[in-house]
Amino acid sequence: MGSTVRILALETTERIGGIAALDGDKLLADLDLNPDQRAAQSLAPGLCKLLQRVGWQPADVDLVAVSVGPGSFTGLRIGVTVAKTFAYAVGAEVLAVDTLEAIAAGVAEKRTTFNFFEAPSGPFRQIKPGPFFGPESLPVVSLSVAIDAQRGDVVAESFQRGDDGWFVSTADPALIDADAWLASLAPGTAVSGPVLRKLSDRLPNHLTVLAPQYWPPKAAAVARLARRLHAAGHRDDLWGLVPRYSRRSAAEEKDAWGQAVVSRCDIMQHPFVIVAFSRDFKG
């Protein structure tokens, strides 16, 4: 591994996933996966496209970073499996990145914010239009991020901005009723996360809502957070890395099974990644 770490980042928590390449502190590429395909179909071709764009061979990757949840079962399982397969095939290190932390990392020191019920345009234009809070908005200091856990629940985590500009978690992620989460937040707290799409009709006026482009986790944020974690000495075991689901699947709850894991068998059942790279990167 050279003086700089070449990082390949995968984010498949949401329906439309993304991938990114980071060389040291320089973001070389940040691509959304094909929105017309499932991640299982689009991820391997997307990775090939990304590597070609930045001029890397698969073996040039030093670290594979992957968003591990909490999130959806299918998306997380695909992302983690492909990340582990790629890392195993090229001998790269692998690092898990918490999805909620990745969303928080995507919030810059100063962000344009607006009160949801006063948005002037966009998908929520019909909800009490009013004045827009523009670029002079105060920096986000207290932040709470949530993802949809279905059945009226969310998985939420609260953060406080540190002196270095990064957000630091102030409490462990919690599975909580969506309304209870909103009611628990202090006035002025900034909120973000993809679940806000579902909560558009009940976001209280005392909260600050980040602009929608900051709600979903992004692969670029996964890459930057992974660089920070890696520099601090964090590493994950290839065989021990597993998704962090928001809750058990219905089948697991019915059968009283524990959390599903990505095992050696999963890697052996997903040879398409190695085949794709072998086909597209000969010589």
C-alpha positions in Angstrom: 0.0 0.0 0.0 1.4 3.4 -1.1 1.6 6.7 0.8 -2.1 7.4 -0.2 -4.9 4.9 0.2 -7.0 4.2 -2.9 -10.5 3.6 -1.7 -13.4 2.0 -3.5 -16.7 2.9 -1.7 -20.1 1.1 -2.1 -23.5 2.5 -0.9 -26.5 0.3 -1.6 -28.8 1.1 1.4 -31.2 3.0 -0.8 -33.1 1.9 -3.9 -30.6 3.8 -6.1 -27.2 3.0 -4.9 -23.9 4.6 -5.6 -20.1 4.0 -5.9 -17.1 6.3 -5.5 -13.4 6.3 -5.8 -11.1 8.2 -3.5 -7.3 8.6 -3.9 -6.0 10.0 -0.6 -8.1 13.0 0.0 -9.1 13.5 -3.7 -12.5 12.3 -4.9 -11.9 10.9 -8.4 -15.4 9.8 -9.2 -18.9 9.5 -7.6 -21.5 7.6 -9.6 -25.1 6.7 -9.1 -26.0 3.2 -10.1 -28.5 2.6 -12.9 -31.9 3.6 -11.5 -33.8 1.3 -13.8 -32.0 -1.8 -12.5 -31.8 -3.5 -9.1 -28.4 -3.3 -7.4 -27.8 -7.0 -8.1 -27.9 -6.1 -11.8 -26.2 -2.7 -11.8 -23.4 -2.9 -9.2 -20.9 -5.1 -11.0 -21.2 -3.2 -14.3 -21.1 0.1 -12.4 -17.9 -0.9 -10.6 -16.3 -1.8 -14.0 -17.4 1.6 -15.4 -16.0 3.4 -12.3 -12.6 1.7 -12.5 -12.3 2.5 -16.2 -13.2 6.1 -15.6 -10.5 6.6 -12.9 -7.9 4.5 -14.7 -7.6 1.8 -12.0 -7.1 -1.9 -12.3 -9.0 -3.9 -9.7 -5.7 -4.7 -8.0 -5.0 -0.9 -7.6 -7.7 -0.7 -4.9 -6.2 -0.7 -1.4 -9.4 -0.5 0.6 -13.0 -1.4 -0.1 -15.5 0.6 2.0 -19.1 -0.4 2.2 -22.2 1.0 3.9 -23.4 -1.7 6.2 -26.6 -0.3 7.6 -28.9 0.0 9.3 -31.0 -0.3 6.1 -32.9 -2.6 3.8 -32.2 -6.4 3.7 -31.7 -6.8 0.0 -29.6 -3.7 -0.6 -27.3 -4.2 2.3 -26.8 -7.9 1.6 -25.8 -7.2 -2.0 -23.5 -4.4 -1.2 -21.7 -6.2 1.6 -21.4 -9.4 -0.5 -19.9 -7.6 -3.5 -17.5 -5.6 -1.3 -16.2 -8.7 0.4 -16.0 -10.6 -2.9 -14.0 -7.7 -4.5 -11.7 -7.3 -1.6 -11.1 -11.1 -1.4 -10.4 -11.3 -5.2 -7.8 -8.4 -5.2 -6.4 -8.7 -1.7 -7.7 -5.4 -0.5 -8.6 -4.4 3.0 -12.3 -4.0 3.8 -14.0 -1.5 6.1 -17.6 -1.2 7.3 -19.2 2.2 7.4 -22.3 2.9 9.4 -25.1 4.3 7.2 -26.3 6.9 9.7 -22.8 8.1 10.2 -22.4 8.4 6.4 -25.5 10.6 6.1 -24.1 12.8 8.9 -20.7 12.9 7.2 -22.4 14.3 4.1 -23.5 17.4 5.9 -21.0 20.2 5.4 -20.1 22.7 8.0 -22.6 25.2 6.5 -25.6 23.8 4.7 -28.6 25.5 3.2 -31.6 24.5 5.3 -35.2 25.1 5.2 -38.3 24.6 7.4 -40.1 21.8 5.6 -43.5 23.6 5.9 -42.0 26.7 4.3 -40.3 25.2 1.3 -40.9 27.4 -1.7 -40.5 24.8 -4.5 -39.8 21.2 -5.3 -41.8 18.1 -4.3 -43.2 19.8 -1.2 -44.3 23.0 -2.8 -47.9 22.7 -1.9 -47.3 22.5 1.8 -47.6 26.0 3.2 -45.2 27.8 0.8 -43.3 30.6 2.4 -39.8 32.2 2.7 -36.8 30.2 2.0 -33.9 29.9 4.4 -30.9 30.5 2.1 -27.2 30.0 2.1 -26.7 32.3 5.1 -28.4 29.7 7.4 -26.5 28.9 10.6 -24.2 25.9 10.6 -25.8 22.6 11.6 -24.5 21.8 15.1 -27.0 19.2 16.5 -28.2 16.6 14.0 -30.5 13.6 14.2 -30.6 11.1 11.3 -33.1 8.4 10.7 -33.9 5.6 8.2 -37.1 3.8 7.7 -37.5 0.6 9.7 -41.0 -0.1 8.4 -44.1 -0.7 10.6 -44.2 3.0 11.6 -40.7 2.8 13.1 -37.3 4.4 12.3 -33.7 3.7 13.3 -32.4 7.0 14.5 -29.1 8.4 15.8 -28.2 11.8 17.2 -24.9 13.6 16.5 -23.1 16.7 17.7 -20.6 18.5 15.6 -17.1 18.3 17.0 -14.3 20.9 16.9 -12.8 19.3 13.8 -16.1 19.7 11.9 -17.0 16.0 11.9 -20.2 14.8 13.6 -19.8 12.7 16.8 -22.6 10.3 17.9 -24.1 11.2 21.2 -26.2 8.1 21.6 -26.4 4.6 20.2 -28.8 4.1 17.2 -32.3 3.2 18.4 -35.3 1.5 16.9 -38.1 3.8 17.8 -41.6 4.9 16.7 -41.3 7.6 14.1 -43.6 10.1 16.0 -41.8 9.4 19.2 -38.5 10.1 17.5 -39.7 13.5 16.3 -41.2 14.4 19.6 -38.0 13.6 21.4 -35.9 16.2 19.5 -35.1 19.5 21.0 -36.2 22.7 19.2 -33.7 23.7 16.5 -32.3 20.2 16.0 -31.5 19.5 12.3 -33.0 16.3 10.9 -32.0 14.3 7.9 -32.4 10.8 6.4 -34.4 9.1 3.7 -37.3 8.4 6.0 -38.2 12.1 5.8 -39.9 11.4 2.5 -42.5 9.4 4.3 -42.9 11.9 7.2 -43.6 15.0 5.1 -47.1 15.5 6.6 -46.0 15.4 10.2 -42.6 17.1 10.6 -43.0 19.6 13.4 -42.2 23.3 12.9 -39.6 23.4 15.7 -37.2 21.3 13.8 -34.7 22.3 11.0 -35.0 20.1 8.0 -32.0 19.7 5.7 -32.5 20.0 2.0 -33.6 16.7 0.4 -30.3 16.2 -1.5 -28.7 15.5 1.9 -31.2 12.9 3.1 -29.8 9.7 1.4 -26.4 8.3 2.2 -23.9 8.9 -0.5 -20.9 6.8 -1.7 -18.6 9.8 -1.6 -19.4 10.3 2.1 -18.8 6.6 2.7 -15.4 7.0 1.1 -14.4 10.0 3.1 -15.6 8.5 6.3 -13.7 5.3 5.6 -10.5 7.3 4.9 -10.9 8.9 8.3 -11.6 5.6 10.1 -8.7 3.8 8.3 -6.2 6.6 9.2 -7.3 6.1 12.8 -6.5 2.4 12.6 -9.9 0.9 12.1 -10.0 -2.4 10.1 -12.6 -5.1 9.6 -12.2 -8.8 9.2 -13.3 -10.0 5.7 -15.2 -13.0 7.1 -16.6 -11.3 10.1 -18.1 -8.2 8.3 -21.9 -8.4 8.2 -24.8 -6.1 7.5 -26.5 -4.3 10.3 -30.2 -4.6 9.6 -32.8 -2.2 11.1 -34.7 -5.3 12.4 -35.1 -8.9 11.7 -36.9 -9.9 8.5 -40.4 -11.2 8.8 -39.2 -14.7 8.1 -36.6 -14.5 10.8 -39.1 -13.2 13.3 -41.5 -16.0 12.4 -38.9 -18.7 12.7 -37.1 -17.0 15.7 -33.8 -16.9 13.7 -31.1 -14.4 14.5 -29.7 -11.7 12.3 -28.8 -12.9 8.8 -25.0 -12.9 8.0 -22.9 -12.8 4.9 -20.7 -15.9 5.1 -18.0 -17.6 3.0 -20.9 -19.4 1.2 -22.3 -16.0 0.2 -19.0 -15.1 -1.5 -18.9 -18.4 -3.3 -22.5 -18.0 -4.5 -21.7 -14.6 -6.1 -18.8 -15.3 -8.6 -20.3 -12.8 -11.1 -18.2 -10.0 -9.6 -14.9 -11.7 -10.2 -16.1 -12.9 -13.6 -17.1 -9.3 -14.6 -13.7 -8.0 -13.6 -11.8 -10.8 -15.3 -13.8 -10.2 -18.5 -13.5 -6.4 -18.5 -9.9 -5.9 -17.2 -7.8 -8.5 -19.1 -4.1 -8.1 -19.0 
